[in-house]
């Protein structure tokens, strides 16, 4: 789908994505059997494959206007709007299910509401950014593989997308069971809690541009790994305590920031003619790992009957490969400075720095 988006444009892929998403959500609402849900999920997943054109569209629209450096800020605020909408939907959905005892009704309402997204997509104008694509699909795919293989930053960002994407998505699957069965929250309270977490994540997403510029790529990646793995390990350690509900906050923040930062850092490393192709390779790797991780995690929890084990598994699955990505990034993409920086007290006009800033300055001289 990324190859199609590069060859034929971003707008058609977005239109197909929104149309298939409507059908998939409608299928969830109408489904009454396991195979009905499987069919709905296939439709929704096929549409999600076309969604790769959305971030490429936004980046190239900014590129055309000469503001591509503002991409993290724009996509962060876009994510904030999405999360606020999701918060409203979670709140209303929880109340609706509590009042009607019909879990499919919110899905039917959601499918109807999603038709507005199709109408909005019709108004899009294809960015006037020249794209040098290969003559055939095979050559386009080989060029994408070549970029991933030769650019260490691109390969590590795809690995980062896979690691955090899989663990955070798996948490989304088990969250309703975890909060209702293990922590004892009823559906109405669950809807309110999820709405509150989404609002916090939306607030943080609003400042995504400031976060990425202040922390840099390395600091942002390391921070997201710490947030996600810390939340997972904390769930396991707190057990059945209702205080574990608060640990969903860092997980939600990592869940909201991870796609923002990954697409921002990837887009700036890719040319227009290969942008969607390489982005779709990351989505392919993420989906492929997820296809094995989901049933495996479900089997383990079914076998043990312990949903708390999910926190430990997801924590290890995030921390270990995340640590490797962080170390590898520092070694190959953004190595530590070879020369010890001049202390700020020796720089004319630097002024008196706070103690915390001086401590960070000293720590920056150490090498891993």
N, C-alpha and C positions, 0 to 999 in steps of 0.2 A: 504494500500500500504506500510505503514511502517512495518507492520508485515511481508509482503512478502520480503521486503528489508533485514530485520533481518534474515529471514529463508534461503533465496536463494541467497543473495549477493547484493552488491551495484551496480556492473556493469550492470547486467540485467535491473535494475530499471532505470538507467540513459539512457540506449539505448532505452527503451520503451518511456521514457519521450521525448527524442529528436525526435524520429520518429513521435510520435503523435503531437508534436508541429509543425513539418513541415506540417502535414496534416491540422492542425487547421488554421495555417496562410494562407495556400493555399485556404482553404475554405472561409476565410475572403476576399481574393482577388477575388475569383470567385463568391461569393454570390451576388445576386441581389435582394433578398427578405428578409423580416424580419426572416422568418423561416429558410432560408438558413444561416443567421448569427447565429441563435440559434443553428443550427446543428454544425456549425464550432466551436462555443463557447463550446459546449458539448465535442467535440473531444479534443480541446485545454485544457479544464479543466480536463478531464480525464488524459491527459498526465501530467499536472501540479501536479496531485496527486502522480505520480511516482517520481517527482523531489526531494522528501524527501531524496532520497539516495545520493544526491550530497554532502551535507554538511557532512553527516556521512562518505562518502568515503574520503573526504579530511582530516577530523579529524583523521580517523583511518590510513590513509597513513602516516600522521605525527606521530601518535602514534607508528606505526611500526618502524619508523626511530628514535624514541626517542625525537621528537621535537614538541610534542603536545602543549606545552606552546606557541609556535609560531603561533598557529592557527589564532588568530585575525589579525596578520600581513599578513599572507598568504592570508586569505580570503579577507582582505581589499584590497590587491594589485590585487587579482583576480577581485574584484568588480570594481576597477579602470579601468582595461582593458575592462570590460563589458560596463562601462559607457562611456568610450572614443569611443568605437564602436557604442554605442547608439547615442552619440553626432554626429558622422559622418553620421549615418543613418537618424537622425532627420534633419540635415542640407540638406543632399541630397534629402530626402523625401519632405521637404518643397519646394525646388526648382523644383523638378519633378512635384509635384502637381500644382505649380504655372504655369509651362510651358505647361503642358498637360491638366490641369483641370480634371484629372482622379485620384481620391483618392485611387483607388484599385491597381493601378500600383505598388506603393512601396511595397505593401503586396505580390504581385506575385514575385517581386525581392527578398524580404526577405525570402520567402519560399524556393526559389532556393538556396539562400546563406546558409540557416540553414542546408542544407544537409551536409555541411562540418562538423557541430557539430556531426552528426551521425558517420561520418568517424573517427573523433577524439576519440569518445567514444569507438569505436571498439579496440583502442590501449590500453585501460585501463587494468591494472592488479589488480585483487582483493587483498586488503590488507590482509596480513597473521596475523590477529588478532583473537584469539579464541573468539567465540560468544556462550555463554551459553543460548540457547533459550528454551522455554517451548515446551512440546510435541505437544500440539494442539493450534490452533488459539485462542480458547476461553481462555485458560490458559495464553497465551501470552498477550492477551488484558487485562485480570484481573490483571496481574502483572504490566502492564503499568499504569493502574488506581491506583494501590496501591502505586507506586512510586510518582505519581502526588499528591495523597492525603496526603502522609506522609512527603514529602519534600517540605517545605514551599517555598524555593527558586525556585524550578521547577514550582510550581503552580503560583507564582507571575510572573515569566518570561513568562509563557503562557498567563497570563492576560495582561501583557505588550505587547506581540506580537499581541494580539487581538485588544487592544485599538489603538495603533499606526498604526498597519497594516490596520485596517478598515478605519480610518480617512484619512490616506495618500493615500490609494487606491481610496477612494471616490474622493479625490482631483484630482487624475489623470484622473478620468472619466469626471469631470466637468471643468478641466483646459482649454481644447480647446474652449469650449463655453464661459468660463469666460474671456479668453484673447481676443477672437475675437469679441464677442457680447457686453461685458461690457466695455472692455478697448479699443476696436477698432483696434486691431492689425491684419493686413492681414496675409494670410497663410505663405508667404515667410518670413516675419519678425518673425512670430511665430516659424518657423523652426529654424531660427538663434538664437532666444532667448532660446529655449529649448536646443539647442546644447551647448550654453554658460553655462546654468545652470548645464547641465550634466558634463561639464568639471570641473566646480567648485566642484560638488559633487564627481567626480572622484579624484580630488586632495586631498580632505578631506579623502576619503576612503583609499587612499594610506597610510595615517598616522593613520589608525584605531588601529593598535597595540600599537602605542605610546599613543594615546588618552585613550585607555582602561587601560593601565598600569599606566598612570599618574593620571587619575580621579578615577580609581577603578570602581567596579561594580555600587555602589550607585551613584557616581558622574556622570557616563556615562548615567545611566537611567534617573536621574533627568535632566541632560542637554538636552537629546533628547526630553523629555516632554516639557521643556521650549521652545526649538527651534520650535517644531511643533505647539504648542498652540499659541505661540507668532506670528508666521507667519499667522495663521488663523485669529486671532483677528485683526491683522494689516490690512489684506485684507478688513475686514468689516469696520474698522474705516476710511480707506483711500477712500473707495467708488469707484468712477469712475476715480480717478486720475491714470495716467499712472505710477506714482511712485510705485503703488501697485505691478507692475511687479517685482520689486526688492525683494519683500517679498517671491517670489518663491524660492529664494536662500536658506534661512534656512529650508524651507519645503523640498527642494531637498536634502539638507544635512542630515536631519532627515530620509528621505526616503531611502537614501543610507546606512546610518549607522545602522538603526534599525535592519534589518535582520542579519547584520554582528555581532553585539553585542549580539543579542538574541541567535543566534545559537552558538556563542562562549561560552556564559555563561551557556547555557543548556548542550552543549556537555561535558563540564568538570564535570558536575554533574551526568552523565549517564554512565552506563556500556555498553560495546559493544553489548551484547545480547538484550538490551532494547532500544538502542539509537534511531534507526529509528522509533520504535513503539511510543515512547513518543514524538518525534519530529512531527510525523504525527498526534498525538492527538492535539498538538498545532495548526497545519495547519487545522485540522477538526474544532476546535472551532472558529478559525479566519474566515474560509469559511462560517460556519453556521451563524455567526453574520452578515457577509457581505451580505449573501443572503437575510436577512431581512432589513439591513441598506440601501442598494442601492435603492431598489424600494421605500422605505419610504422617503428617501431624494429626490429622483426624483419626488415623488408625492407632497411633500411639496413645492418644487421650482416651479413645474407646477401650483400648486394651487395659489401660491402667485405671480408668474411671476417675482420673485426677486432672481437672481443668487447670489447677494451679501449676501443673507441670508445664503448661504452655508458656508461662512467663519465663521459666528457667531456660527452656529450649530456645525461645526467641531471643533471650538475652545473650546466650552463648553464640547463637547464629548471627547476631549483629556485632557483638564485641570482637570476636576473633577475626573474621574477614575484614571488619572495619578497621581494626588496628593495622592489619597488613596494608590496606589501601593508604592509610595515613602515613605509614613509614615509607612506603614506595613513592608516594607523592612527594614527600620531602626529599627523597633521594634522587628522583629523576626529573620531576616537573618544576619544583620550586625549592632547590637546595638551600641549606642554611648559608648565610653570608660567609665568604672565605676570610674576610677581614673583620676583626673585632671593631664594632662601631665606636666612634668617639663619645665618651661620656657627655651627657647634656650639660653638665656643669662647666665643661671646657668650651662649649660652643658660645660665641659672643651673641648676646641678645636672647639667649634661650630662656632666661628667667629661672625662677625657682619652681621645680616640678614637685607635685605631690609625692608623698612617700610611696604610695601604691604604684605610681608611674615609674619611679626610680627602681622599685623592686622588679617590675616587668622588664625594665631596661637591662638589669643585671641578669635576669633569667634568660634573656634573648641571646646572651653570649655563650650559653652552654649549648653543646651539640648532643644529639641523641646518641 
